[in-house]
């Protein structure tokens, strides 16, 4: 069973834009169900819709686009955390409808991330990739889902932009062409 931050990021990052093309791990239905089962879910249509609703609501919340909590409250409505005493304190057992349990666990993981790492769950600075990150770096300055995927690309783009800007004010500079590129 995938849990905690791993589960949260798996779901948040399940609709990446790859080479400009939106993708979705929940589509098509059969593959979506298989993916949900790999996370510990049951793979039903209702579960797909619950996870999709929670994912879209969290995307908007984390981006600051909307504070619409309906989709989150819809899956939380019938959920219960039941305590059991252990020698080390209380253990909390989640009780939820089987179709909604996975979506509830995603919301719980999001809440834990907000509490334990305030401000560290954020969208990638490349708005085109549709990915999110939890910044565990000490200075808290991580900006990209990954340096390989977006960090280098954004740096290259900024570099190219600066170079283009430079070219316009440098007369006689022929069209820049990277040797061998
Ligand atoms: Zn990214």
Backbone and ligand atoms as CSV (ligand in chain L), in Angstrom:
chain,resi,resn,atom,element,x,y,z
A,1,UNK,N,N,0.847,-1.204,0.000
A,1,UNK,CA,C,0.000,0.000,0.000
A,1,UNK,C,C,0.883,1.255,0.000
A,2,UNK,N,N,0.594,2.154,-0.916
A,2,UNK,CA,C,1.348,3.412,-0.978
A,2,UNK,C,C,0.715,4.385,0.011
A,3,UNK,N,N,1.555,5.053,0.808
A,3,UNK,CA,C,0.996,5.903,1.872
A,3,UNK,C,C,1.662,7.271,1.928
A,4,UNK,N,N,1.064,8.125,2.725
A,4,UNK,CA,C,1.668,9.401,3.093
A,4,UNK,C,C,2.042,10.252,1.893
A,5,UNK,N,N,3.228,10.862,2.010
A,5,UNK,CA,C,3.668,11.789,0.972
A,5,UNK,C,C,3.813,11.108,-0.389
A,6,UNK,N,N,4.212,9.850,-0.371
A,6,UNK,CA,C,4.373,9.121,-1.630
A,6,UNK,C,C,3.021,9.010,-2.349
A,7,UNK,N,N,1.991,8.701,-1.579
A,7,UNK,CA,C,0.642,8.606,-2.151
A,7,UNK,C,C,0.175,9.975,-2.638
A,8,UNK,N,N,0.394,10.989,-1.808
A,8,UNK,CA,C,-0.035,12.346,-2.161
A,8,UNK,C,C,0.573,12.777,-3.492
A,9,UNK,N,N,1.883,12.605,-3.630
A,9,UNK,CA,C,2.539,13.050,-4.862
A,9,UNK,C,C,2.169,12.165,-6.045
A,10,UNK,N,N,1.961,10.870,-5.790
A,10,UNK,CA,C,1.550,9.979,-6.884
A,10,UNK,C,C,0.244,10.478,-7.489
A,11,UNK,N,N,-0.694,10.878,-6.635
A,11,UNK,CA,C,-2.006,11.316,-7.138
A,11,UNK,C,C,-1.912,12.739,-7.709
A,12,UNK,N,N,-1.245,13.641,-6.994
A,12,UNK,CA,C,-1.127,15.016,-7.512
A,12,UNK,C,C,-0.442,15.027,-8.872
A,13,UNK,N,N,0.527,14.127,-9.040
A,13,UNK,CA,C,1.333,14.139,-10.261
A,13,UNK,C,C,0.874,13.096,-11.273
A,14,UNK,N,N,-0.400,12.758,-11.242
A,14,UNK,CA,C,-0.904,11.714,-12.144
A,14,UNK,C,C,-1.517,12.282,-13.411
A,15,UNK,N,N,-1.380,13.592,-13.624
A,15,UNK,CA,C,-1.886,14.185,-14.866
A,15,UNK,C,C,-0.834,15.109,-15.470
A,16,UNK,N,N,0.369,14.562,-15.702
A,16,UNK,CA,C,1.441,15.429,-16.213
A,16,UNK,C,C,1.231,15.803,-17.677
A,17,UNK,N,N,1.774,16.956,-18.045
A,17,UNK,CA,C,1.800,17.351,-19.451
A,17,UNK,C,C,3.164,16.949,-19.993
A,18,UNK,N,N,3.169,16.007,-20.931
A,18,UNK,CA,C,4.428,15.480,-21.463
A,18,UNK,C,C,4.569,15.917,-22.916
A,19,UNK,N,N,5.652,16.641,-23.218
A,19,UNK,CA,C,5.870,17.202,-24.560
A,19,UNK,C,C,4.645,17.981,-25.034
A,20,UNK,N,N,4.073,18.750,-24.123
A,20,UNK,CA,C,2.930,19.588,-24.480
A,20,UNK,C,C,1.610,18.842,-24.544
A,21,UNK,N,N,1.626,17.538,-24.244
A,21,UNK,CA,C,0.390,16.750,-24.341
A,21,UNK,C,C,-0.098,16.354,-22.961
A,22,UNK,N,N,-1.333,16.760,-22.573
A,22,UNK,CA,C,-1.850,16.358,-21.265
A,22,UNK,C,C,-2.058,14.844,-21.211
A,23,UNK,N,N,-1.628,14.220,-20.125
A,23,UNK,CA,C,-1.848,12.794,-19.925
A,23,UNK,C,C,-2.601,12.608,-18.612
A,24,UNK,N,N,-3.101,11.404,-18.369
A,24,UNK,CA,C,-3.857,11.160,-17.140
A,24,UNK,C,C,-3.784,9.681,-16.785
A,25,UNK,N,N,-3.211,9.393,-15.606
A,25,UNK,CA,C,-3.085,7.995,-15.176
A,25,UNK,C,C,-4.452,7.369,-14.933
A,26,UNK,N,N,-5.496,8.171,-14.802
A,26,UNK,CA,C,-6.839,7.631,-14.559
A,26,UNK,C,C,-7.531,7.236,-15.869
A,27,UNK,N,N,-6.890,7.533,-16.992
A,27,UNK,CA,C,-7.474,7.225,-18.301
A,27,UNK,C,C,-6.531,6.346,-19.118
A,28,UNK,N,N,-7.043,5.464,-19.959
A,28,UNK,CA,C,-8.447,5.044,-20.020
A,28,UNK,C,C,-8.851,4.260,-18.769
A,29,UNK,N,N,-10.140,3.984,-18.639
A,29,UNK,CA,C,-10.680,3.448,-17.391
A,29,UNK,C,C,-9.928,2.216,-16.882
A,30,UNK,N,N,-9.646,1.300,-17.801
A,30,UNK,CA,C,-9.032,0.040,-17.364
A,30,UNK,C,C,-7.645,0.274,-16.771
A,31,UNK,N,N,-6.865,1.122,-17.444
A,31,UNK,CA,C,-5.532,1.410,-16.919
A,31,UNK,C,C,-5.615,2.220,-15.642
A,32,UNK,N,N,-6.608,3.104,-15.575
A,32,UNK,CA,C,-6.811,3.889,-14.360
A,32,UNK,C,C,-7.107,2.981,-13.173
A,33,UNK,N,N,-7.952,1.972,-13.394
A,33,UNK,CA,C,-8.293,1.046,-12.320
A,33,UNK,C,C,-7.065,0.277,-11.859
A,34,UNK,N,N,-6.265,-0.163,-12.826
A,34,UNK,CA,C,-5.055,-0.907,-12.469
A,34,UNK,C,C,-4.121,-0.022,-11.639
A,35,UNK,N,N,-4.006,1.226,-12.050
A,35,UNK,CA,C,-3.125,2.154,-11.330
A,35,UNK,C,C,-3.631,2.380,-9.900
A,36,UNK,N,N,-4.957,2.534,-9.745
A,36,UNK,CA,C,-5.526,2.741,-8.406
A,36,UNK,C,C,-5.277,1.518,-7.517
A,37,UNK,N,N,-5.409,0.319,-8.102
A,37,UNK,CA,C,-5.141,-0.889,-7.304
A,37,UNK,C,C,-3.681,-0.946,-6.890
A,38,UNK,N,N,-2.788,-0.460,-7.749
A,38,UNK,CA,C,-1.361,-0.473,-7.398
A,38,UNK,C,C,-1.086,0.462,-6.224
A,39,UNK,N,N,-1.995,1.423,-6.001
A,39,UNK,CA,C,-1.832,2.335,-4.855
A,39,UNK,C,C,-2.532,1.786,-3.609
A,40,UNK,N,N,-3.172,0.637,-3.741
A,40,UNK,CA,C,-3.892,0.069,-2.607
A,40,UNK,C,C,-5.389,0.298,-2.663
A,41,UNK,N,N,-5.894,0.814,-3.788
A,41,UNK,CA,C,-7.327,1.059,-3.936
A,41,UNK,C,C,-8.044,-0.165,-4.468
A,42,UNK,N,N,-9.349,0.011,-4.783
A,42,UNK,CA,C,-10.130,-1.124,-5.290
A,42,UNK,C,C,-10.367,-1.007,-6.800
A,43,UNK,N,N,-10.120,0.161,-7.384
A,43,UNK,CA,C,-10.169,0.295,-8.836
A,43,UNK,C,C,-11.554,0.445,-9.432
A,44,UNK,N,N,-12.551,0.764,-8.628
A,44,UNK,CA,C,-13.908,0.927,-9.171
A,44,UNK,C,C,-14.052,2.295,-9.848
A,45,UNK,N,N,-15.133,2.408,-10.625
A,45,UNK,CA,C,-15.427,3.682,-11.289
A,45,UNK,C,C,-15.642,4.788,-10.254
A,46,UNK,N,N,-16.350,4.457,-9.172
A,46,UNK,CA,C,-16.611,5.462,-8.128
A,46,UNK,C,C,-15.300,5.925,-7.499
A,47,UNK,N,N,-14.366,5.003,-7.323
A,47,UNK,CA,C,-13.078,5.392,-6.746
A,47,UNK,C,C,-12.313,6.314,-7.695
A,48,UNK,N,N,-12.368,5.980,-8.998
A,48,UNK,CA,C,-11.690,6.842,-9.983
A,48,UNK,C,C,-12.239,8.257,-9.904
A,49,UNK,N,N,-13.552,8.377,-9.812
A,49,UNK,CA,C,-14.152,9.710,-9.777
A,49,UNK,C,C,-13.802,10.433,-8.475
A,50,UNK,N,N,-13.775,9.692,-7.353
A,50,UNK,CA,C,-13.432,10.316,-6.072
A,50,UNK,C,C,-11.992,10.829,-6.092
A,51,UNK,N,N,-11.086,9.999,-6.612
A,51,UNK,CA,C,-9.674,10.392,-6.654
A,51,UNK,C,C,-9.487,11.563,-7.624
A,52,UNK,N,N,-10.199,11.511,-8.755
A,52,UNK,CA,C,-10.103,12.612,-9.714
A,52,UNK,C,C,-10.591,13.925,-9.090
A,53,UNK,N,N,-11.727,13.848,-8.383
A,53,UNK,CA,C,-12.275,15.050,-7.761
A,53,UNK,C,C,-11.330,15.652,-6.739
A,54,UNK,N,N,-10.739,14.767,-5.917
A,54,UNK,CA,C,-9.799,15.228,-4.890
A,54,UNK,C,C,-8.544,15.811,-5.552
A,55,UNK,N,N,-8.078,15.141,-6.598
A,55,UNK,CA,C,-6.873,15.622,-7.284
A,55,UNK,C,C,-7.097,17.015,-7.859
A,56,UNK,N,N,-8.212,17.203,-8.563
A,56,UNK,CA,C,-8.460,18.512,-9.193
A,56,UNK,C,C,-8.632,19.599,-8.126
A,57,UNK,N,N,-9.323,19.269,-7.037
A,57,UNK,CA,C,-9.528,20.262,-5.973
A,57,UNK,C,C,-8.198,20.636,-5.326
A,58,UNK,N,N,-7.337,19.641,-5.083
A,58,UNK,CA,C,-6.045,19.925,-4.458
A,58,UNK,C,C,-5.150,20.721,-5.407
A,59,UNK,N,N,-5.201,20.419,-6.696
A,59,UNK,CA,C,-4.419,21.206,-7.665
A,59,UNK,C,C,-4.773,22.686,-7.541
A,60,UNK,N,N,-6.077,22.965,-7.540
A,60,UNK,CA,C,-6.513,24.367,-7.492
A,60,UNK,C,C,-6.153,25.009,-6.155
A,61,UNK,N,N,-6.314,24.237,-5.067
A,61,UNK,CA,C,-5.996,24.755,-3.734
A,61,UNK,C,C,-4.508,25.092,-3.617
A,62,UNK,N,N,-3.661,24.152,-4.027
A,62,UNK,CA,C,-2.214,24.334,-3.862
A,62,UNK,C,C,-1.724,25.477,-4.748
A,63,UNK,N,N,-2.363,25.631,-5.932
A,63,UNK,CA,C,-1.972,26.735,-6.819
A,63,UNK,C,C,-2.537,28.061,-6.347
A,64,UNK,N,N,-3.486,28.005,-5.397
A,64,UNK,CA,C,-4.117,29.230,-4.930
A,64,UNK,C,C,-5.174,29.731,-5.893
A,65,UNK,N,N,-5.649,28.850,-6.794
A,65,UNK,CA,C,-6.645,29.251,-7.792
A,65,UNK,C,C,-8.061,29.258,-7.227
A,66,UNK,N,N,-8.286,28.458,-6.185
A,66,UNK,CA,C,-9.651,28.305,-5.684
A,66,UNK,C,C,-9.596,27.720,-4.281
A,67,UNK,N,N,-10.597,28.042,-3.481
A,67,UNK,CA,C,-10.668,27.435,-2.155
A,67,UNK,C,C,-11.951,26.620,-2.045
A,68,UNK,N,N,-12.347,26.039,-3.180
A,68,UNK,CA,C,-13.539,25.215,-3.205
A,68,UNK,C,C,-13.222,23.849,-2.581
A,69,UNK,N,N,-13.833,23.583,-1.420
A,69,UNK,CA,C,-13.508,22.372,-0.665
A,69,UNK,C,C,-14.555,21.275,-0.829
A,70,UNK,N,N,-15.515,21.495,-1.719
A,70,UNK,CA,C,-16.626,20.542,-1.837
A,70,UNK,C,C,-16.160,19.122,-2.143
A,71,UNK,N,N,-15.228,18.992,-3.086
A,71,UNK,CA,C,-14.787,17.651,-3.482
A,71,UNK,C,C,-14.087,16.960,-2.320
A,72,UNK,N,N,-13.356,17.721,-1.511
A,72,UNK,CA,C,-12.672,17.128,-0.357
A,72,UNK,C,C,-13.699,16.707,0.696
A,73,UNK,N,N,-14.617,17.611,0.994
A,73,UNK,CA,C,-15.619,17.292,2.017
A,73,UNK,C,C,-16.539,16.161,1.583
A,74,UNK,N,N,-16.732,16.020,0.263
A,74,UNK,CA,C,-17.603,14.949,-0.225
A,74,UNK,C,C,-17.031,13.582,0.157
A,75,UNK,N,N,-15.717,13.399,0.046
A,75,UNK,CA,C,-15.150,12.087,0.390
A,75,UNK,C,C,-14.931,11.946,1.903
A,76,UNK,N,N,-14.854,13.087,2.606
A,76,UNK,CA,C,-14.597,13.019,4.051
A,76,UNK,C,C,-15.870,12.793,4.860
A,77,UNK,N,N,-17.015,13.060,4.229
A,77,UNK,CA,C,-18.270,13.095,4.970
A,77,UNK,C,C,-18.508,11.835,5.804
A,78,UNK,N,N,-18.253,10.678,5.213
A,78,UNK,CA,C,-18.547,9.432,5.928
A,78,UNK,C,C,-17.297,8.760,6.482
A,79,UNK,N,N,-16.185,9.485,6.480
A,79,UNK,CA,C,-14.938,8.882,6.961
A,79,UNK,C,C,-14.792,9.066,8.468
A,80,UNK,N,N,-14.196,8.071,9.132
A,80,UNK,CA,C,-13.943,8.149,10.568
A,80,UNK,C,C,-12.528,7.690,10.857
A,81,UNK,N,N,-11.894,8.373,11.793
A,81,UNK,CA,C,-10.620,7.889,12.312
A,81,UNK,C,C,-10.896,7.346,13.705
A,82,UNK,N,N,-10.681,6.043,13.898
A,82,UNK,CA,C,-11.009,5.413,15.166
A,82,UNK,C,C,-9.737,5.095,15.943
A,83,UNK,N,N,-9.658,5.585,17.177
A,83,UNK,CA,C,-8.436,5.368,17.953
A,83,UNK,C,C,-8.404,4.009,18.649
A,84,UNK,N,N,-7.213,3.440,18.724
A,84,UNK,CA,C,-6.964,2.245,19.523
A,84,UNK,C,C,-5.751,2.547,20.381
A,85,UNK,N,N,-5.837,2.208,21.667
A,85,UNK,CA,C,-4.702,2.449,22.551
A,85,UNK,C,C,-3.621,1.404,22.300
A,86,UNK,N,N,-2.392,1.853,22.240
A,86,UNK,CA,C,-1.254,0.934,22.190
A,86,UNK,C,C,-0.303,1.374,23.292
A,87,UNK,N,N,0.734,0.575,23.565
A,87,UNK,CA,C,1.663,0.929,24.648
A,87,UNK,C,C,2.383,2.234,24.335
A,88,UNK,N,N,2.415,2.640,23.059
A,88,UNK,CA,C,3.112,3.878,22.698
A,88,UNK,C,C,2.171,5.038,22.431
A,89,UNK,N,N,0.905,4.850,22.737
A,89,UNK,CA,C,-0.063,5.927,22.489
A,89,UNK,C,C,-1.189,5.431,21.607
A,90,UNK,N,N,-1.890,6.382,20.987
A,90,UNK,CA,C,-3.048,6.006,20.181
A,90,UNK,C,C,-2.646,5.692,18.751
A,91,UNK,N,N,-3.343,4.727,18.192
A,91,UNK,CA,C,-3.199,4.427,16.785
A,91,UNK,C,C,-4.532,4.728,16.132
A,92,UNK,N,N,-4.495,5.399,14.976
A,92,UNK,CA,C,-5.736,5.819,14.333
A,92,UNK,C,C,-6.012,4.966,13.115
A,93,UNK,N,N,-7.163,4.348,13.125
A,93,UNK,CA,C,-7.558,3.470,12.023
A,93,UNK,C,C,-8.607,4.182,11.189
A,94,UNK,N,N,-8.365,4.266,9.880
A,94,UNK,CA,C,-9.329,4.924,9.005
A,94,UNK,C,C,-10.474,3.982,8.661
A,95,UNK,N,N,-11.686,4.478,8.832
A,95,UNK,CA,C,-12.867,3.749,8.373
A,95,UNK,C,C,-13.579,4.596,7.341
A,96,UNK,N,N,-13.718,4.062,6.141
A,96,UNK,CA,C,-14.386,4.797,5.056
A,96,UNK,C,C,-14.967,3.796,4.086
A,97,UNK,N,N,-15.946,4.246,3.283
A,97,UNK,CA,C,-16.492,3.382,2.234
A,97,UNK,C,C,-15.347,2.957,1.327
A,98,UNK,N,N,-15.389,1.716,0.853
A,98,UNK,CA,C,-14.240,1.184,0.105
A,98,UNK,C,C,-13.956,2.025,-1.143
A,99,UNK,N,N,-15.011,2.589,-1.751
A,99,UNK,CA,C,-14.833,3.426,-2.937
A,99,UNK,C,C,-14.145,4.746,-2.625
A,100,UNK,N,N,-14.170,5.155,-1.367
A,100,UNK,CA,C,-13.678,6.487,-1.022
A,100,UNK,C,C,-12.413,6.467,-0.170
A,101,UNK,N,N,-12.055,5.288,0.302
A,101,UNK,CA,C,-10.942,5.217,1.249
A,101,UNK,C,C,-9.647,5.783,0.668
A,102,UNK,N,N,-9.344,5.444,-0.588
A,102,UNK,CA,C,-8.097,5.920,-1.183
A,102,UNK,C,C,-8.104,7.454,-1.292
A,103,UNK,N,N,-9.221,8.002,-1.741
A,103,UNK,CA,C,-9.325,9.461,-1.855
A,103,UNK,C,C,-9.178,10.119,-0.482
A,104,UNK,N,N,-9.759,9.488,0.553
A,104,UNK,CA,C,-9.638,10.032,1.910
A,104,UNK,C,C,-8.179,10.004,2.348
A,105,UNK,N,N,-7.499,8.898,2.030
A,105,UNK,CA,C,-6.083,8.809,2.420
A,105,UNK,C,C,-5.255,9.894,1.734
A,106,UNK,N,N,-5.614,10.245,0.503
A,106,UNK,CA,C,-4.904,11.331,-0.186
A,106,UNK,C,C,-5.126,12.651,0.554
A,107,UNK,N,N,-6.370,12.893,0.982
A,107,UNK,CA,C,-6.664,14.145,1.695
A,107,UNK,C,C,-5.924,14.164,3.044
A,108,UNK,N,N,-5.876,13.022,3.731
A,108,UNK,CA,C,-5.150,12.950,5.004
A,108,UNK,C,C,-3.660,13.238,4.784
A,109,UNK,N,N,-3.103,12.684,3.699
A,109,UNK,CA,C,-1.675,12.898,3.413
A,109,UNK,C,C,-1.416,14.363,3.090
A,110,UNK,N,N,-2.356,14.981,2.380
A,110,UNK,CA,C,-2.223,16.421,2.075
A,110,UNK,C,C,-2.234,17.237,3.364
A,111,UNK,N,N,-3.162,16.886,4.275
A,111,UNK,CA,C,-3.269,17.616,5.531
A,111,UNK,C,C,-1.996,17.473,6.362
A,112,UNK,N,N,-1.457,16.254,6.389
A,112,UNK,CA,C,-0.215,16.015,7.132
A,112,UNK,C,C,0.920,16.856,6.547
A,113,UNK,N,N,1.002,16.911,5.205
A,113,UNK,CA,C,2.060,17.702,4.563
A,113,UNK,C,C,1.911,19.184,4.918
A,114,UNK,N,N,0.669,19.676,4.936
A,114,UNK,CA,C,0.440,21.089,5.283
A,114,UNK,C,C,0.867,21.379,6.717
A,115,UNK,N,N,0.601,20.410,7.624
A,115,UNK,CA,C,0.928,20.609,9.032
A,115,UNK,C,C,2.421,20.498,9.293
A,116,UNK,N,N,3.018,19.443,8.705
A,116,UNK,CA,C,4.411,19.143,9.058
A,116,UNK,C,C,5.403,19.927,8.223
A,117,UNK,N,N,5.007,20.305,7.008
A,117,UNK,CA,C,5.922,21.014,6.116
A,117,UNK,C,C,5.191,22.216,5.515
A,118,UNK,N,N,4.812,23.182,6.367
A,118,UNK,CA,C,4.006,24.294,5.859
A,118,UNK,C,C,4.714,25.040,4.735
A,119,UNK,N,N,3.999,25.287,3.666
A,119,UNK,CA,C,4.548,26.046,2.538
A,119,UNK,C,C,5.464,25.255,1.630
A,120,UNK,N,N,5.683,23.970,1.983
A,120,UNK,CA,C,6.650,23.209,1.197
A,120,UNK,C,C,6.017,22.373,0.086
A,121,UNK,N,N,4.701,22.286,0.103
A,121,UNK,CA,C,4.006,21.595,-0.985
A,121,UNK,C,C,3.617,22.659,-1.995
A,122,UNK,N,N,4.173,22.583,-3.191
A,122,UNK,CA,C,3.918,23.663,-4.146
A,122,UNK,C,C,3.944,23.155,-5.584
A,123,UNK,N,N,3.342,23.943,-6.480
A,123,UNK,CA,C,3.397,23.551,-7.889
A,123,UNK,C,C,4.780,23.809,-8.458
A,124,UNK,N,N,5.151,23.018,-9.454
A,124,UNK,CA,C,6.417,23.234,-10.156
A,124,UNK,C,C,6.399,24.638,-10.759
A,125,UNK,N,N,7.582,25.301,-10.728
A,125,UNK,CA,C,7.666,26.661,-11.267
A,125,UNK,C,C,7.472,26.691,-12.782
A,126,UNK,N,N,7.612,25.533,-13.418
A,126,UNK,CA,C,7.257,25.424,-14.834
A,126,UNK,C,C,5.767,25.117,-14.898
A,127,UNK,N,N,4.979,26.127,-15.202
A,127,UNK,CA,C,3.525,25.955,-15.139
A,127,UNK,C,C,3.009,24.976,-16.180
A,128,UNK,N,N,3.868,24.592,-17.115
A,128,UNK,CA,C,3.398,23.744,-18.212
A,128,UNK,C,C,3.441,22.256,-17.895
A,129,UNK,N,N,4.132,21.840,-16.828
A,129,UNK,CA,C,4.273,20.397,-16.618
A,129,UNK,C,C,3.157,19.824,-15.751
A,130,UNK,N,N,2.448,20.672,-15.014
A,130,UNK,CA,C,1.321,20.233,-14.168
A,130,UNK,C,C,1.764,19.282,-13.068
A,131,UNK,N,N,2.985,19.456,-12.570
A,131,UNK,CA,C,3.479,18.594,-11.494
A,131,UNK,C,C,3.676,19.411,-10.221
A,132,UNK,N,N,3.737,18.686,-9.097
A,132,UNK,CA,C,3.869,19.309,-7.791
A,132,UNK,C,C,5.047,18.690,-7.048
A,133,UNK,N,N,5.548,19.412,-6.065
A,133,UNK,CA,C,6.691,18.910,-5.318
A,133,UNK,C,C,6.522,19.210,-3.840
A,134,UNK,N,N,7.163,18.383,-3.013
A,134,UNK,CA,C,7.301,18.696,-1.598
A,134,UNK,C,C,8.773,19.016,-1.400
A,135,UNK,N,N,9.041,20.238,-0.985
A,135,UNK,CA,C,10.411,20.723,-0.871
A,135,UNK,C,C,10.997,20.328,0.479
A,136,UNK,N,N,11.945,19.386,0.462
A,136,UNK,CA,C,12.596,18.965,1.698
A,136,UNK,C,C,13.966,19.618,1.860
A,137,UNK,N,N,14.322,20.530,0.955
A,137,UNK,CA,C,15.645,21.143,1.044
A,137,UNK,C,C,15.705,22.064,2.261
A,138,UNK,N,N,16.894,22.195,2.834
A,138,UNK,CA,C,17.031,23.012,4.039
A,138,UNK,C,C,16.635,24.479,3.801
A,139,UNK,N,N,17.133,25.114,2.724
A,139,UNK,CA,C,16.725,26.517,2.522
A,139,UNK,C,C,15.282,26.665,2.030
A,140,UNK,N,N,14.679,25.587,1.564
A,140,UNK,CA,C,13.287,25.688,1.120
A,140,UNK,C,C,13.122,26.469,-0.162
A,141,UNK,N,N,14.082,26.321,-1.072
A,141,UNK,CA,C,14.033,27.111,-2.301
A,141,UNK,C,C,13.816,26.255,-3.544
A,142,UNK,N,N,13.471,24.962,-3.342
A,142,UNK,CA,C,13.241,24.108,-4.510
A,142,UNK,C,C,12.060,24.653,-5.300
A,143,UNK,N,N,12.203,24.685,-6.616
A,143,UNK,CA,C,11.160,25.282,-7.451
A,143,UNK,C,C,10.603,24.331,-8.486
A,144,UNK,N,N,11.356,23.278,-8.791
A,144,UNK,CA,C,10.958,22.433,-9.909
A,144,UNK,C,C,10.625,21.016,-9.451
A,145,UNK,N,N,9.708,20.379,-10.202
A,145,UNK,CA,C,9.354,18.994,-9.911
A,145,UNK,C,C,10.609,18.146,-9.960
A,146,UNK,N,N,11.464,18.402,-10.916
A,146,UNK,CA,C,12.782,17.763,-10.928
A,146,UNK,C,C,13.718,18.630,-11.742
A,147,UNK,N,N,14.976,18.653,-11.333
A,147,UNK,CA,C,15.949,19.470,-12.045
A,147,UNK,C,C,16.110,18.947,-13.465
A,148,UNK,N,N,16.099,17.618,-13.624
A,148,UNK,CA,C,16.311,17.035,-14.946
A,148,UNK,C,C,15.169,17.409,-15.892
A,149,UNK,N,N,13.929,17.289,-15.408
A,149,UNK,CA,C,12.793,17.496,-16.306
A,149,UNK,C,C,12.525,18.972,-16.548
A,150,UNK,N,N,12.436,19.757,-15.508
A,150,UNK,CA,C,12.024,21.153,-15.672
A,150,UNK,C,C,13.119,22.156,-15.338
A,151,UNK,N,N,13.940,21.878,-14.340
A,151,UNK,CA,C,14.954,22.845,-13.922
A,151,UNK,C,C,15.862,23.220,-15.068
A,152,UNK,N,N,16.433,22.198,-15.706
A,152,UNK,CA,C,17.363,22.472,-16.796
A,152,UNK,C,C,16.663,23.097,-17.988
A,153,UNK,N,N,15.439,22.633,-18.260
A,153,UNK,CA,C,14.702,23.167,-19.397
A,153,UNK,C,C,14.394,24.656,-19.196
A,154,UNK,N,N,13.964,25.002,-17.950
A,154,UNK,CA,C,13.627,26.399,-17.695
A,154,UNK,C,C,14.880,27.261,-17.746
A,155,UNK,N,N,15.986,26.711,-17.239
A,155,UNK,CA,C,17.232,27.479,-17.285
A,155,UNK,C,C,17.664,27.706,-18.726
A,156,UNK,N,N,17.538,26.649,-19.541
A,156,UNK,CA,C,17.919,26.765,-20.953
A,156,UNK,C,C,17.032,27.793,-21.648
A,157,UNK,N,N,15.742,27.777,-21.294
A,157,UNK,CA,C,14.814,28.707,-21.929
A,157,UNK,C,C,15.154,30.154,-21.545
A,158,UNK,N,N,15.439,30.356,-20.254
A,158,UNK,CA,C,15.796,31.705,-19.810
A,158,UNK,C,C,17.088,32.165,-20.467
A,159,UNK,N,N,18.018,31.211,-20.592
A,159,UNK,CA,C,19.296,31.524,-21.213
A,159,UNK,C,C,19.071,31.940,-22.678
A,160,UNK,N,N,18.240,31.155,-23.380
A,160,UNK,CA,C,17.963,31.446,-24.783
A,160,UNK,C,C,17.293,32.816,-24.923
A,161,UNK,N,N,16.390,33.112,-23.960
A,161,UNK,CA,C,15.678,34.384,-24.013
A,161,UNK,C,C,16.664,35.542,-23.837
A,162,UNK,N,N,17.585,35.346,-22.856
A,162,UNK,CA,C,18.572,36.401,-22.621
A,162,UNK,C,C,19.450,36.587,-23.850
A,163,UNK,N,N,19.806,35.442,-24.486
A,163,UNK,CA,C,20.680,35.509,-25.640
A,163,UNK,C,C,19.979,36.217,-26.807
A,164,UNK,N,N,18.687,35.867,-26.992
A,164,UNK,CA,C,17.916,36.536,-28.051
A,164,UNK,C,C,17.858,38.032,-27.802
A,165,UNK,N,N,17.600,38.381,-26.542
A,165,UNK,CA,C,17.513,39.793,-26.175
A,165,UNK,C,C,18.852,40.468,-26.460
A,166,UNK,N,N,19.942,39.749,-26.159
A,166,UNK,CA,C,21.273,40.284,-26.409
A,166,UNK,C,C,21.519,40.509,-27.885
A,167,UNK,N,N,21.036,39.565,-28.709
A,167,UNK,CA,C,21.272,39.640,-30.147
A,167,UNK,C,C,20.638,40.881,-30.764
A,168,UNK,N,N,19.464,41.258,-30.257
A,168,UNK,CA,C,18.766,42.383,-30.868
A,168,UNK,C,C,19.517,43.696,-30.662
A,169,UNK,N,N,20.342,43.754,-29.617
A,169,UNK,CA,C,21.084,44.999,-29.396
A,169,UNK,C,C,22.533,44.889,-29.887
A,170,UNK,N,N,22.895,43.734,-30.459
A,170,UNK,CA,C,24.243,43.585,-30.985
A,170,UNK,C,C,24.171,43.526,-32.510
A,171,UNK,N,N,24.417,44.657,-33.197
A,171,UNK,CA,C,24.274,44.644,-34.650
A,171,UNK,C,C,25.320,43.733,-35.290
A,172,UNK,N,N,24.947,43.129,-36.400
A,172,UNK,CA,C,25.898,42.341,-37.153
A,172,UNK,C,C,26.116,40.942,-36.616
A,173,UNK,N,N,25.393,40.590,-35.569
A,173,UNK,CA,C,25.551,39.242,-35.013
A,173,UNK,C,C,24.711,38.268,-35.835
A,174,UNK,N,N,25.338,37.313,-36.508
A,174,UNK,CA,C,24.528,36.394,-37.318
A,174,UNK,C,C,23.680,35.499,-36.440
A,175,UNK,N,N,22.695,34.890,-37.039
A,175,UNK,CA,C,21.811,34.014,-36.296
A,175,UNK,C,C,22.649,32.993,-35.535
A,176,UNK,N,N,22.418,32.968,-34.223
A,176,UNK,CA,C,23.222,32.079,-33.387
A,176,UNK,C,C,22.907,30.629,-33.723
A,177,UNK,N,N,23.932,29.850,-33.855
A,177,UNK,CA,C,23.720,28.440,-34.143
A,177,UNK,C,C,24.746,27.650,-33.329
A,178,UNK,N,N,24.263,26.774,-32.511
A,178,UNK,CA,C,25.172,25.988,-31.701
A,178,UNK,C,C,25.894,24.992,-32.603
A,179,UNK,N,N,27.225,24.937,-32.533
A,179,UNK,CA,C,27.937,23.984,-33.408
A,179,UNK,C,C,27.440,22.561,-33.136
A,180,UNK,N,N,27.126,21.891,-34.201
A,180,UNK,CA,C,26.669,20.511,-34.079
A,180,UNK,C,C,25.245,20.400,-33.615
A,181,UNK,N,N,24.577,21.489,-33.294
A,181,UNK,CA,C,23.219,21.410,-32.834
A,181,UNK,C,C,22.327,21.921,-33.899
L,1,ZN,ZN,ZN,7.982,20.563,-13.604
